[in-house]
């Protein structure tokens, strides 16, 4: 129930502001928590695409999504790529 409310709120935020990286980050987190790992991955990738200008947003996104599901190498690659940019 709470996740449904959160999912609706995040979806509405993205609808109102389609370039909101944080919206996609939270969408990915909710989808992952609901077991939709592919949907979560796609939303997180969109968040990273939108936040690539901010190194710390990228670090937080990579650590918040990829580390908990065991994708340590992927998180490291994303952080290193952002650092070089």
C-alpha positions, 0 to 999 in steps of 0.5 A: 500500500505505501509503495503504491502511494510512493509509486503514484507520487513519483510517477506524478513528479516525473510527469510534471518534471520529466528531467527530474533525476531524483524522480527516476532514482526513486522510481527505480528504488520502488520498482526494485523493492517491488521485485521489478528489477528490470524496471528498476534498472531502466529507471536508475539508468535514466536517473544517471543519464539525467544527473551525469553533470553532478558527480555526487548525484551519480555516486549516490545513485550508483551506490543506492541502487547497484551496491545493494543488489550486488553490482559492485563492478557496475557501480564502480564503473559508473562512478569512475566514468563520472569522475573522468567527465 
